[in-house]
């Protein structure tokens, strides 16, 4: 190249560095967006709205320090923990009474770290099928009744205003190999009171995905969701801070939560390599999604992250004596 070309290249590099420096300074002056407001119960007489995650903008980012281990927080009365274990085909399902969901799924014929059975939703993430109104916090206080003969577990809770919530998990039949990793979930809301009841909406948890091996690449842990035949996806790196390479200028800080409001969401999923948990709404009932990152194991003092997420449902009203039911399919397997 002649000297003019070298000068042009040099000026381009200097211009790029100056632009990156100016952009980083401008971005640092912008205040972070406020997290979405969350309210579980609504006042009767106000119009029903979408769940707490719904917002005018398509995506909401909350800037905060990196997420830590989730420890499964609950909203509502605290109950003595009790678990029930049911087996179906090649899977073992551990149910929890308080949060009313699948605490862990052990895939008995799939081996992971140390040749142990691969466990879905371990590391104390949100139980699969748990509901709530605030991301990462499950609604507690569910009584559990297991019926192994019918491969069914029923959870029941009565809210302070009288709303009855019932969740029915039905395990796959051993006689149907095509559905051996699929669990049916039916969520019922009943108003036995003499007045109208209203809710702003709940989310339904798809659980969490942790590394199968501590050396797995971060992009293996993903949160995916589908709407109108199109899939969208993020991995655990989405939550990490962003910097200008080599120069070290920070473009943004770590992000605590991913949230997006959309209508007609048909499914939401968490995945780690070829293992996934998919929550599907046959009626495309989803109105939003959220995902959070959490710490799992550490490799050479380096954090190793998992991801958990959920599908949000729109708000509803129930007149005296009225009930409402939603059905979901849960796939937890390879």
N, C-alpha and C positions, 0 to 999 in steps of 0.2 A: 504493500500500500504506500501511496505517496504521503508527504507531510500534511496535506490538506485533510486526507482521510483520518490520520491520527488525531489531528486537532478536533475534527468533528466528533470522533469517538470520545475523546477526552471531555469535550464540552457536554456531550450527552450524559456521561456518567456523573459529572458534577451537577448537572441539572436534575438528574434523578435523585441524587442524595439530598439536594436542597428541597425538592418537592416532598420527599418522604419526611424530612425534618419539619417542614411547615405543616404538613398534614397531621403529623403526630401532635404538634402543639395545638392545632385547632381542635382535634378530637379530645384532647385532655381537658379542654375548657368546657366541653359539653357535659351537662349533668346527666347521670345515668337515669334511665326510665324507671318510673316507680313500679313496684310489683303490683299485680292485679289484686284488687280488693276481694276478700272472700267472706261470704256470709252463708251460714247453713240454712237457717230458717228465715222465711220471708213473712212480712205482715200481710194478713189477709186483706184484700182490697186493692193491693198494688199489682200491676201487670206482671205475669210470669216472664222471666227472662232466661237466657241461656245460662249454663253453669258458670261458676266463678271465673273460669278461664276465658270466657268469651270477651272479646274486645274489638273495637272498631278496626284496629290494624291487624294484618294477617299473622304477625308473629310478635311475641313479647319476650324480651330478654331482660333478666334481672341480674345486675352486676353485683357480685358478692365473692367472698373468699371461696376456694375450692371446697366442694362438698366433702363431708366426713361420713363415717359409717352410719347407716340410716336408723338402726335400732328399733324400727317399726313403732312410731308414735301412734297413739290412739286418741280419738275424741269420744268423750262419753264416759260412763262409769267403768271403773277398772274391775275386772273379774279375775278370779283365780284361774291361772292357765290350765288348760286341759287339751290334750291332743287325741285324735283318733287316727289309726292307720288302716287303710283299706287297700287291697291289692286287686289289680285287674290286668290280666294278660302279662305284659312285660314291664309294668310300671307299679310303683308303690306310691300312694298319695297320703300325705300327712295333713290333716285338717286341724285348725285351731278354733277354739270356741269363741273367744272374745272378739276377734276381728272378723270372724265368720268367713274364712277362705281357706285356700290350699296353701299351707305354709311351705311345703316342699314336695317336689316330685322326683323320685329316684328311678332312673331308667336302668333297669336291672341287667340288661344285656349290652349296655354301652359303657365302656370303661374310659376314665379320664386320668387325672393325676394319681400316681401310685397304684394304678390299676383298680381304683375304686369305681363303683357305679357312678355315672354322671348324675349330679343332683341339680335340678332346675330350681331356681328361686331360693338358693341358699344365701348365707351371709346376711340374714335378717332384713331382707327387703320387704316391700309391701306384699302381703299374701295375694295370690292369684284369686281374682273374684272379689276381693275386698272393695268396699265402697267408702266414699267420703266426700267432703266438699272442699278440702284444702289439700293441694298436692303434697304427697308424702305422709299424710296423716290419715289413718284408717278410722272409720267409725266403729267404736267398740260397743260392748254390752250385748253381744249375740249369744243366746243359748243354743247349744248344739245337741242334735239328736241323730245318731248314726244308725243306719239300718243296713248292715252288711248283706243280709239275705237279698235285699233289693238293690244292692250296690248304690245306695243313696245316702246323702247326708243333708239334713235340713237345719237351717239356722233361723232363729226368730228373735226379733227385738221389737219392743214397744217404746216409742219416743214419748217424751214428757207431755206432748200435746195430744197423744192418743194414736198417732200414726203407727200402724203395724207394718214392719218390713220383714219379709220372708225370703230367704234364698235357698234354692234347692239345687244341689249338685248331683248329677246322675253319671256314674262311671260307665265306661264303654263295656259292652258285653263281650265275653270271651268267644262267643259264637260269630262275631262279626269282625274278622281281621282287618277290614278296610277302615274301621273306626277305632282301632285298638289304642290310639293315643288321644282320642277326642272325648272330652267331658262336656256334658250338657249343663247349662246354668240358666235357671229361671229366677228372676227377681220380681217379687210381688209387693205392691204397695196397697194397703187397705185402710180406709177411713171408717172406723166403726162409731165415730162420734156423731153428735147432732149438728155439727157445723162444718163449714168448708175448711180444708187444709191446703196449704200451698208450700212448695219447695222451689228453690232457685235452681236445683239440679244437683246431681251427684256425678262422681266419676266412678268407673269400674276399672280396677287394676289389672294390667296384663302381667304383673310380677316383675322380676328382674333377671338380668343375665350377667353372670360373672365369668371370668376366664376359666376355660376347661383345664388349661395348663398355665402356670405362672409366667411362662415365656411367650404366651400368645401375643400377637400384635394388637395394639389398641383398636385398630379399625375393625377387628373381628366382633367387637361388642357394639351392637347397633340398636337403635329404636326406629322401627318402620311403621308406616301407616298408609292406608289406602282410601282413596275417594274417587268415585266415578271412573273406576278402572285404572287409575294412575297411582303409582307408589312413590312415596317420599321417604327419605331416610337421613338420619344423622348418626354419627358414632361418638364415642366418648371424647374424641379430640375437639368436638364442637364447643365443649365447656372450658377448654384451656385458654389462657391468655394468648394474645397475638402480639408478635414483635416483628420489627423490620430486621430481616436477616443481616448478620454481620454488624450492623450499627447498634442493635440492642434497643432501639426506640420502641416503647410499648404503644401499640395502636388501641388496645382495649384490655381490660382486666378479665379475670376469670368470670364465667357465667354460671349461675347457680341452677337455673331452670330454663328449659325450652318449653314454650307454650304457643299453640296456634289454634285459632278459632275458625272452624269451617263447618258447613252443614253437610249432611249426607255422608258422614265418614262411615265406612263399612267395616274396617278392621284396624287393629293396632297390635304391634308385636315387639318383643325383645328377642335378640338373637346373639348367640356366641358361636362362631364358626358355623357348623351345620346343625346345631341344636337350637330350637326356638320355642317360644310360647306365643301363640297367636289367639287374640280375642276377637271373635267375629260377631257382628250384629247382622243377622239375616235381613232386618228391616232398615239397614243403613241409618240407625238411630243416633250415631255419634254426632256431637256438635262441636267438639274440641278435642285436643290431645295435649298431654304434657309429658315431659321426661326429665329425670334428674340423674346425676352421676353420683356414685358412692365409692368409698375405698373398700378394697378387698384385701388380698394378700400383698406382701411387698417382696420384691426381688432385688437383693443387694441394696436395701434401703431406698429403693425407687418405688413410689406409689404405683399400684396396679388397680385400675378402676373397672367397675361394672356399671351397668345402666339399668334403670327401671322406668316404667311409664304406664300410662293409663289412657282410657277413652272417656271423655266427658259427655254427659247426657243433658238434654235441655230440661228446663224447669217444667213444672206441671201443677195443676190444681185438682183436688179431689173433693167432690161434693159429699155431703153426708151419706154414708152407706156405699160410696163408690169405691172401686178398686181399679188397679192398673197393673199390667204385667209386661215384662220385657224378657226376651229370650236371647241367649248367646251360646256360641260354640267355642270351646277352649281346646286348642290343639297344643299339646306339650310333648314334644318328641323330636326325632331327627327329621 
